[in-house]
Amino acid sequence: MIDKENDNALAGVKAPVAARRKGLFRRLLSEKNGTSAIEFSILALPFLIIVFASLETFAAFTGEQLLANATDTMARKVRTGEITFGQGSAATNKSPEEFRKLFCDEISIMLKCDAEKLYLDVRSFADFSKIPTTIPRKGSATNGDLDTTGFAFSPGGPTTVNIVRAYYRWSVTADLVRPYVTNLRPAGSSMPSDYLMVATAAFRNENY
């Protein structure tokens, strides 16, 4: 009889304890404080990576448009005789360094004019069929380093066929977009890490 009473007493004690535990578990599931902070901490990093990658892609394409505009501007000056080489007046006759300085002034708002970044090629050809149509690269790889051995500054005179080509090495820092936009492997690197911007203008000089 005593054992039965003890069992009933223990059961009476366990019941409130079990109820309290069950109630605690329910309160834990229904508690919402801190949920937003946890969700933000989980989503913030991938969100910021995507945002940064998008901004860098936008900046690269904006820089490429700036490079193209500068190429067209400088090509127009060569075509009209505003810039000459080895001929014309002292005001129009420009050295390679002076031409580069003028080109850099066109892109300085966004692009650096370092020798390792910007490459210019201004040459005259016998006719349009002689103008190169591919990007000069070292080796046969489509993402090989740029071959600048044939680059020069030697625009022709009136009525000659000329090209103005500009190449810019844009360093990609966002790992998320690097595999998709890089097309230039620097010397000594096993994988592409730069985006090569290319702008070309081919024209016949006016009879200035």
C-alpha positions in Angstrom: 0.0 0.0 0.0 2.8 2.3 0.9 4.6 1.5 -2.4 1.6 2.4 -4.4 1.2 5.7 -2.6 4.9 6.4 -3.3 4.4 5.6 -7.0 1.4 7.9 -7.2 3.5 10.6 -5.5 6.3 10.2 -8.0 3.9 10.3 -10.9 2.5 13.5 -9.5 5.9 15.0 -9.5 7.0 13.8 -12.9 3.8 15.1 -14.6 4.5 18.8 -13.9 8.2 18.3 -14.8 7.2 16.7 -18.1 4.7 19.5 -18.8 7.2 22.1 -18.0 9.7 20.5 -20.4 7.1 20.3 -23.1 6.1 23.9 -22.6 9.8 24.9 -22.8 10.2 23.1 -26.1 7.1 24.8 -27.5 8.3 28.2 -26.3 11.7 27.6 -28.0 10.0 26.7 -31.3 7.8 29.8 -31.1 10.5 32.2 -30.1 11.4 34.6 -33.0 13.9 36.9 -31.3 17.2 36.8 -33.2 15.8 35.0 -36.2 16.5 37.9 -38.5 20.1 38.2 -37.3 20.7 34.5 -37.9 19.1 34.6 -41.4 21.2 37.7 -42.2 24.4 36.1 -41.1 23.7 33.1 -43.3 22.7 35.1 -46.4 24.9 38.2 -46.1 28.2 36.6 -47.4 26.8 35.1 -50.6 24.7 38.3 -51.2 27.7 40.6 -50.8 29.7 38.3 -53.1 27.1 38.5 -55.8 26.7 42.3 -55.4 30.5 42.8 -55.6 30.8 40.6 -58.6 28.0 42.5 -60.4 29.6 45.9 -59.6 33.0 44.7 -60.9 31.5 43.4 -64.1 29.7 46.7 -64.6 32.9 48.6 -63.9 34.8 46.5 -66.4 32.3 47.0 -69.2 32.1 50.7 -68.4 35.9 50.9 -68.7 35.8 49.1 -72.0 33.3 51.6 -73.4 35.6 54.4 -72.2 38.5 52.8 -73.9 36.5 52.5 -77.2 35.5 56.1 -77.0 39.1 57.2 -76.5 40.2 55.1 -79.4 37.6 56.6 -81.7 38.5 60.1 -80.5 42.2 59.6 -81.2 41.6 57.9 -84.5 39.5 60.9 -85.6 42.4 63.2 -84.8 44.8 61.0 -86.8 42.3 60.8 -89.7 41.9 64.6 -89.9 45.6 65.4 -89.6 45.2 66.9 -86.1 47.8 64.4 -85.1 50.6 63.5 -87.4 54.0 61.7 -87.1 57.1 62.8 -88.8 55.3 65.3 -91.0 53.0 68.3 -90.8 53.4 71.3 -88.5 55.1 71.3 -85.1 51.6 71.6 -83.5 50.3 68.4 -85.0 53.5 66.3 -85.1 53.4 64.1 -82.1 55.9 61.6 -80.6 54.7 58.2 -79.3 55.0 59.6 -75.7 52.9 62.6 -76.6 50.2 60.5 -78.3 50.1 58.2 -75.3 49.7 61.2 -73.0 46.8 62.5 -75.1 45.2 59.0 -75.0 45.6 58.7 -71.3 43.9 62.0 -70.8 40.8 60.5 -72.4 40.6 57.5 -70.1 42.1 58.9 -66.8 38.7 59.3 -65.3 38.5 55.6 -64.7 41.5 53.7 -66.1 45.1 53.8 -65.1 47.7 54.6 -67.7 50.5 52.2 -66.4 52.8 50.7 -69.0 51.7 47.3 -67.8 48.1 48.1 -68.3 47.6 50.1 -71.5 49.1 49.1 -74.8 48.7 51.2 -78.0 49.3 50.2 -81.6 49.1 52.9 -84.4 50.2 51.9 -87.8 49.7 52.5 -91.5 49.0 49.8 -94.1 49.0 49.5 -97.9 45.3 48.7 -97.9 42.5 47.5 -95.7 43.1 43.8 -96.5 46.5 44.0 -94.8 45.1 45.1 -91.4 45.4 42.4 -88.8 42.0 41.0 -87.6 43.1 38.9 -84.6 44.5 39.7 -81.2 48.3 39.1 -81.1 49.0 36.5 -78.4 52.1 34.6 -77.3 51.6 31.0 -78.3 48.5 29.6 -79.8 46.3 29.7 -76.7 43.1 31.8 -76.9 43.8 33.2 -73.5 47.6 33.6 -73.9 49.4 36.7 -72.9 49.4 39.7 -75.2 52.2 39.8 -77.8 53.3 43.5 -78.1 56.4 42.9 -80.2 54.7 44.2 -83.4 53.2 47.3 -81.8 54.4 50.7 -83.0 53.4 54.3 -83.5 53.8 55.1 -87.2 50.6 56.6 -88.6 50.7 57.5 -92.3 50.0 60.8 -94.1 47.0 62.0 -96.1 44.8 59.3 -97.8 46.7 56.4 -96.2 45.0 53.5 -94.5 45.6 53.4 -90.7 44.6 51.6 -87.6 44.5 52.7 -83.9 44.3 49.8 -81.6 44.2 50.0 -77.8 44.5 47.1 -75.3 43.9 47.3 -71.6 44.6 44.7 -69.0 41.9 44.8 -66.4 42.6 42.8 -63.2 39.6 40.8 -62.1 39.4 40.4 -58.3 36.0 38.8 -57.8 36.5 35.0 -57.8 32.8 34.5 -58.7 33.1 36.1 -62.1 36.8 35.5 -62.9 36.3 32.1 -64.7 33.7 33.7 -67.0 35.2 37.0 -68.0 39.0 36.5 -67.9 40.6 36.0 -71.3 44.3 36.9 -70.6 46.8 34.8 -68.8 49.8 37.0 -67.6 53.3 35.6 -68.1 54.2 33.2 -65.4 50.6 32.5 -64.4 49.0 29.1 -65.0 45.4 30.5 -65.1 43.8 33.5 -66.7 43.3 36.3 -64.1 42.9 39.4 -66.3 40.2 40.7 -68.7 41.7 42.1 -71.9 39.8 45.1 -73.2 40.2 45.7 -76.9 39.3 48.7 -79.0 40.1 49.1 -82.7 39.5 51.8 -85.3 40.4 51.3 -89.0 40.1 54.2 -91.4 41.6 56.1 -94.4 43.0 59.5 -93.6 41.5 62.5 -95.1 43.4 64.5 -97.8 44.3 67.2 -95.3 
